[in-house]
Amino acid sequence: MQDDELIAHRAAAAARRRQEAPGVAVGVTEDVIRAQVHAFYGRVRADPMLGPIFEAKIDDWDAHLAKLCDFWSSVLLMTGRFKGAPMPAHARLTDVGGAHFAHWLEIWRATARETCPPPAAALFIARAEMIARSLQLGMAMARGELPPVRSAPVAEADQDRGRQDEHPGQDERGPASHP
């Protein structure tokens, strides 16, 4: 492909992705994102629990809000504008825990319901809840607060192995068969 063709191909692919983005179907636009982000962080800054945490870490609110609008644009409209790394930034917040996230989500939900059309609010809320869970888990892991996690298949295999140890050559279905 020639350079011009490659550029046109990439632009067309990006346009298709944006049309398939989850926010498009529910009326999320850049203006809706901006309204949600700015209204929400206005409330957070005034909040007695969350405000001091944010004020201690954010020096340039205009730049931070622009970055957050880029983040939500990437999440909901698949624009790819966000170029940050949220996990390391949040992992450094050693005094932030589950109660902070719950309160953050409470304010986010209320703001979305007041600021956005209902289908867009539902999408904003669902994605924020997913992101909050992910951040909380990542932060807990970074702090060494999580016990080792075993997947269900491994745990089930251990239980099966225990049953087989009790009755060698048998499992729940009866005697072992050999080919």
N, C-alpha and C positions, 0 to 999 in steps of 0.2 A: 504494500500500500504506500502511496505517496504521502508526504507529510500532510497536505491539505485533506486528503481522503481520511487519513488517520484521525485528524482533528475533528472532522465532521462525524466520523463513526463514533468517537468518544462522546461528542456532544449529544448525538442521538441516543446513545446508551444511557447517558446521565439523565436525559429528558424522560426516557422510558422508566428508569428507576424512580424518578420523582413522581411520575404518574401512578406508580404502583405503591408509593409510600403509604403507610397506614394513616397518616394524618389527612391526606388528600380526600379520602372517602368520607371523612367526618367533618370537613370544613376547617381544618387547621390551616392557617396562613401565617406568613411572617408577622403580620400585624397581631394576630391572635397570640402567637408565641411571645411577642414583645409585651403585650398587655399582661399576660399571665406572669411572665418572669418579673417584670417591673413591679406589678402590684404585690406579688408574693414577697419579693425581697424588701419592699417597703415595709411590709408587716413584720418580716423577720428582724429587720434592723430595729424596730420599735419594741420587739418582744423581750421581756425581762430575762427569759431563759436563754434564747438563741442569739439575741442582739449582741451581747458582749463577746460571744465566741467569734462571730463574724467580724465585728469591729476590730478585734485584736489581730485578725489575720488579713483583712482586706484594706489595702492602702488606696487603691484607685477603683472606686465603685463603678464609674462609667466603663472602664475596661473590663471589670469583672462581669457586669451585666451584659456587655456585648459578647463576652466569651460564653456566658450561660445561654444567651439567645442562640449563638452558634451551636452549642451543645444540643439544645432542644430542637433546633432546625434539623440537625443531623439525625437525631433520634426519630422524630415524627415525620419529617419531609425527605429524609435521606439525601440531604444536600451535600454531606461530606465536608461541611465547613469547619467543624470542630477538630482541632488538632492538639488536644491536650491529653493529659493522663490523670484522670480523677482519683484513681486508687492511691497512688503515692501521696498526693496532696492530702487526702482524707486520713490516710494511715498515720500521718504525723499528729493528728488531733487526739492525743492520748486521753483527754478528759471528756471525750464525747462517747456516749453510750446509747443503749436502747431507748431510754426515756427521751433523749434528745431527738432521735430519729422518729419516735412516735409523735412527738410534738411537732416536728418539722412536717411530717405527713398530714397531721391534723390541719395545720395552717395551709398546706398545699391543696388539700382537698377542698377546704372552704373557699379558698381563692379561686380555684378552677371552676367550682360550681357557680360562683358569682361572676366570673370574668368570661367564661367560654360558653358556647352553645352546648347543650347537654351531651351530645355524642363526642364532641371534642373534649369536654371535661372528663368524661369517662376514660378516654384514651390517655389523657394527661395523667390521671390518677393511677391507672393500671401500670403505666410505664414508670411512674415515680415510685410506686410500691416495689416493683421489680428491682429498680436501681437501688433503692434504699436497702433491700435485702442483700443485694450483692455487695454494696459498700460495707454493710455491717459485718458480713462474713469475712470479707477481705481484711477489714480492720481487726477483727478478732484473731484471724490467722496471723497477721503481722505482729500482734501482741502476744502470741503464743497462748491464747485463751481457749482455743478449741481442743477438745480431746481428739485423739485419732479417730477418723471416720472410716467405717468399714462399709462397703457396699452390700446391699441385700443379698446378691448371689453368693458372695463370700461367706456371709453369716449363715445362709441357708446350707451351704456346702459343709460348713463346720458342724451344723446341727445334724445333717445327714451322716457325716463321718462319725459323730458321737453315737448315733443309732446303730451304725454298722459295727462300731467297736463293741457295742453291747451284744450284737448278734452277728458275728462274722459270717460273711457269705450271703447275708440277707439284707434287703432293704424293706421299705414299707410294703412292697408288692409280693414279698415271699422270698423263697430260696433263690439264690443267684443261679442264673443259667449260664452255661458255658457253650460256646460254639463248637 
